[in-house]
Structures are given as structure tokens and as C-alpha cells.
Amino acid sequence: MKLPEESLGFLVNDVSRLMRRNFNRRAQGLGLSLAQWRALAFLSRQEGVKQVTLAESLEIQPITLARLIDRLEEAGLVTRRPDPDDRRAIRLYLTPHVQPLLDQMWELAAETHEDAMAELSGDARDNLIKALQQAKQSLLSAEDRLCEEDVEETEINGND
């Protein structure tokens, strides 16, 4: 039996936790939490996303995201706009004031990444990234397969 320190799940979780801690220490002076940074980073890649979609993507409860967006909106970094196609939905947009902060945050993220990879050669870094991308793709494929099996089981049992 493998020790927890040799388990992929344990290691990925531990590295992620340590990277979050490293990043949070660097970002303390900017006045944003990691959760706020994650929301801003996501919006910088997918601006105009529905608020509920952002909550799902960040794996947080919608009410928690609503409070987080309240703080970002009060800081002048994000605006909410109604969805023209769905009266119940809200879409999120970055304001022009956020770009200098995003630039700083990306720099801090790069420094954290460099700390995490400091002991690895260039080839080892490339191999690690490729291996993690492959593991991610394998898990996404497995998730799709499991969802299809759930649908088939529901259809067979007549539960809808």
C-alpha cells in the first residue's frame, strides 16, 4: 500500500494547498482574497459569464459568490448586468479599473508558480505539466462516461 505522500490525490491536493498559501501571503497587500482573485481571473478569461456559471466553475455556493461579487462591485472592479435573454440571470463584467490589479495578480501567480517549480529542470517541468494535463483529460473522459452511464441507467429504470 502506498503512503499518502506517494498518492497522486494527496500530492496534488497538498501542492495546491501550499500554492494557495504562498499566493495568499504574497497578495496580502493587495487587499484581495484568493477567492476574489479566482473570480477575477475567471472573468478575465470569460467576461460576461452568468453569475450561476461562475459559482459552479469556482465550486462555491451561489450565495457565497453573491457576497464575494458584492465586495468586488463595491471596490469598483466588477459590474453586474441583467442577461438580455433571461430575466432571472445576471452576467458579470470587469471594469476598466481592474486591469492594473490583474497585472499585479498575474505577476504574483507567476512568482508562486516559479517557487513551486524551483527545484525542477526544464524537462521535468514540461513532463510534470504534460502528465497533469493527461490526468485531467482522463478524469474528464471518465466523468463523461459516468454521466452517460447514469443517463442510461435512468432510462432503463424509467426514473426521470
Secondary structure as GFF3:
##gff-version 3
##sequence-region A 1 160
A	DSSP	three_ten_helix	4	6	.	.	.	ID=ss1
A	DSSP	alpha_helix	8	27	.	.	.	ID=ss2
A	DSSP	three_ten_helix	28	30	.	.	.	ID=ss3
A	DSSP	alpha_helix	34	45	.	.	.	ID=ss4
A	DSSP	alpha_helix	51	58	.	.	.	ID=ss5
A	DSSP	alpha_helix	62	74	.	.	.	ID=ss6
A	DSSP	beta_strand	78	83	.	.	.	ID=ss7
A	DSSP	beta_strand	86	94	.	.	.	ID=ss8
A	DSSP	three_ten_helix	96	98	.	.	.	ID=ss9
A	DSSP	alpha_helix	99	117	.	.	.	ID=ss10
A	DSSP	alpha_helix	122	157	.	.	.	ID=ss11
###
